[in-house]
Amino acid sequence: MDATLTARLIDTLVRTARNRGVLPYARFHALFPSNTLLVVRNAVLDDALRSICDEQHADYGVLLARDNGLPGPDFFRRYRATRRVEYTGIVGDPRYHNATMKQQRLIVAAERNRVYEHAAKHLRDGAKPVENECYAVNGL
């Protein structure tokens, strides 16, 4: 894993959260050399997300945004796994119901607020953790 790419992505995600913004997928992909495989980009993203914070506290992957403003399906899979009670409260049993666009927007709005609050409370500039629930990679 390229530690420089991971560190750059961590910095980008933290700055995005501190500014209460989103990271368009086009900008995410622009962080990588053009010949970087998608599987490598996703591995760097997974590493960065784990390094910033345990997804039980906040899932920084929610900051990624497609053209419709929502993150991709990987975020919703993680959300279903880590916040099952919240997910079923909004959507219903995932065995029988797929989330509608409106329900996805509710989920995303709640998780983005959680991330924004987490970043403001727990992360200093440069992604340095303030409390133990956040993790740093490579001395950041």
N, C-alpha and C positions, 0 to 999 in steps of 0.2 A: 504494500500500500504506500502510495506517495504521501509522505507526511506533510509536504508543502501544500499539496492540493487540499488535503484534509484541513490543515490550519487555515488556508484561505477561505474555504467553505464555512468553517466555524465562524470566522470573523464576519463573513458576509451575512450569515444567518443571525448572529447576535446583533449586528448593526441594524438589520432589518427589523428585528423584534424590538429593539430599543426605540426605533423610529415609528413603531406601530404600522409597519408596512407589510408588503408581500414581495416574494421573489419570483418573478415570472420564469417559467421553465426555460425560455430563450436565454435569459441572463444566467441561469444556473448552468446551462450547457456551454455558454461563452466562457465560463471559468476554466474550462478544460481545453487542452490542445485538440485540434479538430480530429486527430486520428485516435483519440481515446475511445475505447469501446464502451458501449452503453452499460455493459455488466460492470465495468470498472467504475464508471461514474456512479452507478447505484451503490456499489460497495463503499466508495468514498462518502456518499451521502449517509449510508447506514452508520459508518464509523463516526462521522461528524455528529449525527444525531445522538448516538450513544455517549459521545464525549462531552457534549454540552450539558445534557441532563437526562436522568432516567425518565423514560416516557410515562412512567406512572405519575410523575409530577407535571410534565408538560411535553408535548410532542412537537418539536420545532419543525417537523416535516410539513405541518399544516401551513407553514408560510409559503411553500411552493404554490404557484398558481398557474393553471392553464388559462386559455383565452377566456373561459367563462368565469374566471375568478376562483375556481375550486381547485384543491390539490388533486393529484391523481389517485388511482385506486389503491396504491400501496398505503396511503395514509388511512383510508377507510378500513382496510384490513387490520392495520395496527390498532385503530380506534376500537373496532369490534372486539379485538382480543384484550386490550388493556382497560377499556371502559364499557364492558358488556352491559352493565346495569343501565348506564346512561343511554347507550345505543338502543337497547330494547325499549327503554322508556320513550324514546323519540320515534323509532321506526317500527317497533314490534319485534316479534321473534324473527331473527334473520333466516331461519329455515323456511319461513313462509312469506316474508316480505323483503323486497328490495327498497332501499331508501329512495324516495322521490328527490327531485332537485331541491324542493323547498326544505325537506328534512336534512339533506346534505348541507344546505346553507346554514341551517340552525346548528348542526354539529360543528361545522367549520367556524362559525362566529364564536361559539362557546370556547372552542379549543384555542382559537387565536387570542381571545381575551386572556385565557389562562397563560399562554406563552408570553404575551405582552406584560402581564403582571409579574410573571416569573422573572423575566429579563430585567425589569425595573427593580425588583426586590433583591435578586440573587446574583446578578452579573454586573461586574464593573466593565469599563471600557477594556477591550482586548480579551474578552471572554474569560476573565479571571473570576473563579468562583468566590462567592462571599460566604456561603454556608456549605455544609457537607453534602447536600442533596444534589449538587452540581459537580461535574467532573471536568477536569482539564486534560487536554492531550498535549504532549510534547512541551510541557512547562508553560502553556498559555495561561 
